[in-house]
Amino acid sequence: MKRLAVFLIVTLSMLALSACNTVHGLGQDIEKAGEAISGAAKK
């Protein structure tokens, strides 16, 4: 039972960390797209 709990905690931690990186990368992509749109609007 203890091994199962440790396995689940490690697995959930890895999923949570990978999700954070994904959301962070998505935020950067959206920011760059906004800058490109803003730059095009200024022209």
C-alpha positions in Angstrom: 0.0 0.0 0.0 2.8 2.4 0.8 4.5 1.8 -2.5 1.2 2.5 -4.3 0.9 5.8 -2.5 4.4 6.8 -3.3 3.9 5.9 -6.9 0.7 7.9 -7.2 2.3 10.9 -5.5 5.3 10.9 -7.9 3.1 10.4 -10.9 0.7 13.2 -10.0 3.7 15.5 -9.2 5.2 14.8 -12.7 1.9 15.5 -14.4 1.4 18.7 -12.4 4.9 20.0 -13.3 4.5 19.1 -17.0 1.2 20.9 -17.0 2.8 24.0 -15.5 5.4 24.1 -18.3 2.7 23.6 -20.9 0.6 26.5 -19.6 3.7 28.7 -19.3 4.7 28.0 -22.9 1.1 28.7 -24.1 1.2 32.0 -22.3 4.4 33.0 -24.0 3.0 32.0 -27.4 -0.1 34.1 -26.8 2.0 37.0 -25.7 4.1 36.8 -28.9 1.0 36.6 -31.1 -0.4 39.7 -29.3 2.8 41.6 -29.9 2.7 40.7 -33.6 -0.9 41.8 -33.9 -0.1 45.0 -32.1 2.9 45.7 -34.3 0.8 45.1 -37.4 -1.9 47.5 -36.2 0.6 50.3 -35.6 1.7 50.2 -39.3 
